[in-house]
Structures are given as structure tokens and as C-alpha cells.
């Protein structure tokens, strides 16, 4: 499970860092942990890979974690490979100290990506993560913790969450991402479906299924991570959304898939094509490209059935 979360962070950081360096001469990456800061080392390796783009920029990396003096020692070897433009500060404590640490680092007003791994998503903590311009946050918590309402209340206009469910029955975890940028949310969803589905990072899943994970879609149901996402559950969810709230444009349905399900926006296009082929929905205009302004409506009667 930790390997999957590490891969999500690495992929999101790969997307975030070039944009942050392009927008501003300074940026902050804040990594806070309620438990073991195992992903921090991988994050620093990603930063090292962007050394050539850091010239003339200032990146502050904050690592907030317990664990005592061994944490700086663990990160020291990677930190030694970083250019002088990167300042790494390891601060003892749990995620509850994040507001004070971000303020002391002067993170406000410039790009800020925050990881909160296992901390309680309380309002003060999340408010601190919104001070970046732009601000983005990746949260992990136990599966019983509701993350979406907390991120929405904090002011993140775009939020997506998914539950990671180990096949072997070990405890599930919830992952959520908040941002104001469509491209960043799309990158998060791409990262979700690019992970290999094995909790040890090897890509190999034993025959008994131990180490494998699935995603529990917010709309319900378990989705296999390996391979392209199954279209059936998304078809049903889009049809249900049309039945609940009436006609939507293709753009609105793509946004619904992006924010309310585990799927990507591109998956909505394929699902809508299949719904049109079965006659479960109708489009206006009837012909032409399935562009964003095409209006989709559910077809009442016997044809408006589940397409699972």
C-alpha cells in the first residue's frame, strides 16, 4: 500500500514541479506524516531530476515527521545530490504543526504542493495548505475518514477521492486530491490508473492476490487497477446522473466523471459513446462530433436501463 501511495506522490510531483517553476521564482513542497516518512526520499529524488530547471529558482522542501534524528540521516544521501537552489528543512512533529511550519517558511503566495499522510483533515491544517498560489494538496487517511467534504470546505474547487482496497483484506485507505487546476486533477487521475496495482511496487501480484489493490469508486463498486478501467460502472453512473438531474452537456459529464468518480474525463467520452450506441441516452444535435457542448439526456422507457 505504501508503494502505491509513493508512486502517486512521485507522479503528481513530476507534473507539479515543472509548472510551479514556470509560474514563479519560488515554490514550496511540504511533506507531512503522521507515521513513517517513507515517501519523502522518493520525492527528493524527483526534485533532483529537475536540477537543470531549478537554476534561478528557489524550491523549499519541508519534511514534517516524527521519528527523531534518524529521519535527517535517511534523507541526507539524497539531499546531498540536490542543487543549492533547493532548501530542505526536516522538522519534528506531526501534521498538526503544518500551519506554523508553512507560515515560518513563507510558503504563501507562491506554488505550494502539500502532502498530508495520515493526519486528521482539520480546518486549520487545510486552511494552511490553501495559502499557495496555486495551492494543491494530496491527503491520505483511513478509509473511514471523509476527505472530500473537508477539502471542499477549505476552498478547493476541484476535489477527487478514491479508496484503495487491498485484495488480501488488509485495511483500506482513502486518498484525495484538491486543486484549482483542471490539468492537475487530470494528472492525479492519470496517476491513479498508471500505478501497477501491487502494493510492493514490483508490478507482480502473487497468485493468492496478496499485495494487489483495487479502487472503490465513490459511486460504489470495486475496480481493478491493472489494465484500462472497466466502462460498465461509469456508464451506469453517468446514466444515473442524467436521471437524477436532467440533461447535461458532454463537458459537464466529463467533469462529473473527473470529480465524482474514480474515472478520468477521457473515460466519460468512451462511456457516452457506448450509452448512445445502446440507445440509453440521446444527444442534441443528433449528428456530428461528440463535442463538449453536445447535450446528453437519458431516454425514458425500457431502453433507459442499466448497461452494466
Secondary structure as the mmCIF struct_conf table of DSSP 4:
data_model
#
loop_
_struct_conf.conf_type_id
_struct_conf.id
_struct_conf.beg_label_comp_id
_struct_conf.beg_label_asym_id
_struct_conf.beg_label_seq_id
_struct_conf.end_label_comp_id
_struct_conf.end_label_asym_id
_struct_conf.end_label_seq_id
HELX_RH_AL_P HELX_RH_AL_P1 UNK A 2 UNK A 23
BEND BEND1 UNK A 25 UNK A 25
STRN STRN1 UNK A 26 UNK A 33
BEND BEND2 UNK A 34 UNK A 35
HELX_RH_AL_P HELX_RH_AL_P2 UNK A 38 UNK A 48
TURN_TY1_P TURN_TY1_P1 UNK A 49 UNK A 50
HELX_RH_3T_P HELX_RH_3T_P1 UNK A 51 UNK A 53
TURN_TY1_P TURN_TY1_P2 UNK A 55 UNK A 56
STRN STRN2 UNK A 58 UNK A 65
BEND BEND3 UNK A 67 UNK A 67
TURN_TY1_P TURN_TY1_P3 UNK A 68 UNK A 69
HELX_RH_AL_P HELX_RH_AL_P3 UNK A 70 UNK A 79
TURN_TY1_P TURN_TY1_P4 UNK A 80 UNK A 81
BEND BEND4 UNK A 82 UNK A 82
TURN_TY1_P TURN_TY1_P5 UNK A 84 UNK A 85
STRN STRN3 UNK A 86 UNK A 92
BEND BEND5 UNK A 93 UNK A 93
HELX_RH_3T_P HELX_RH_3T_P2 UNK A 95 UNK A 97
HELX_RH_AL_P HELX_RH_AL_P4 UNK A 98 UNK A 105
TURN_TY1_P TURN_TY1_P6 UNK A 106 UNK A 106
TURN_TY1_P TURN_TY1_P7 UNK A 108 UNK A 109
BEND BEND6 UNK A 110 UNK A 110
STRN STRN4 UNK A 111 UNK A 117
BEND BEND7 UNK A 118 UNK A 118
HELX_RH_AL_P HELX_RH_AL_P5 UNK A 123 UNK A 129
TURN_TY1_P TURN_TY1_P8 UNK A 130 UNK A 131
BEND BEND8 UNK A 132 UNK A 134
STRN STRN5 UNK A 135 UNK A 142
TURN_TY1_P TURN_TY1_P9 UNK A 143 UNK A 144
BEND BEND9 UNK A 145 UNK A 145
HELX_RH_AL_P HELX_RH_AL_P6 UNK A 148 UNK A 154
TURN_TY1_P TURN_TY1_P10 UNK A 155 UNK A 155
BEND BEND10 UNK A 157 UNK A 157
STRN STRN6 UNK A 158 UNK A 166
TURN_TY1_P TURN_TY1_P11 UNK A 167 UNK A 168
BEND BEND11 UNK A 169 UNK A 169
HELX_LH_PP_P HELX_LH_PP_P1 UNK A 170 UNK A 172
STRN STRN7 UNK A 173 UNK A 179
BEND BEND12 UNK A 180 UNK A 180
HELX_RH_AL_P HELX_RH_AL_P7 UNK A 182 UNK A 194
BEND BEND13 UNK A 195 UNK A 195
BEND BEND14 UNK A 197 UNK A 197
STRN STRN8 UNK A 198 UNK A 198
TURN_TY1_P TURN_TY1_P12 UNK A 199 UNK A 200
BEND BEND15 UNK A 201 UNK A 203
TURN_TY1_P TURN_TY1_P13 UNK A 207 UNK A 208
TURN_TY1_P TURN_TY1_P14 UNK A 210 UNK A 211
STRN STRN9 UNK A 212 UNK A 212
STRN STRN10 UNK A 213 UNK A 216
TURN_TY1_P TURN_TY1_P15 UNK A 218 UNK A 219
BEND BEND16 UNK A 220 UNK A 221
STRN STRN11 UNK A 222 UNK A 224
BEND BEND17 UNK A 226 UNK A 228
HELX_LH_PP_P HELX_LH_PP_P2 UNK A 229 UNK A 230
BEND BEND18 UNK A 231 UNK A 231
HELX_RH_AL_P HELX_RH_AL_P8 UNK A 232 UNK A 245
STRN STRN12 UNK A 248 UNK A 249
HELX_RH_AL_P HELX_RH_AL_P9 UNK A 250 UNK A 260
BEND BEND19 UNK A 261 UNK A 263
HELX_RH_AL_P HELX_RH_AL_P10 UNK A 265 UNK A 278
TURN_TY1_P TURN_TY1_P16 UNK A 279 UNK A 279
BEND BEND20 UNK A 280 UNK A 280
STRN STRN13 UNK A 281 UNK A 284
BEND BEND21 UNK A 285 UNK A 288
TURN_TY1_P TURN_TY1_P17 UNK A 292 UNK A 293
STRN STRN14 UNK A 295 UNK A 298
HELX_LH_PP_P HELX_LH_PP_P3 UNK A 299 UNK A 300
BEND BEND22 UNK A 301 UNK A 301
TURN_TY1_P TURN_TY1_P18 UNK A 302 UNK A 303
BEND BEND23 UNK A 304 UNK A 304
#
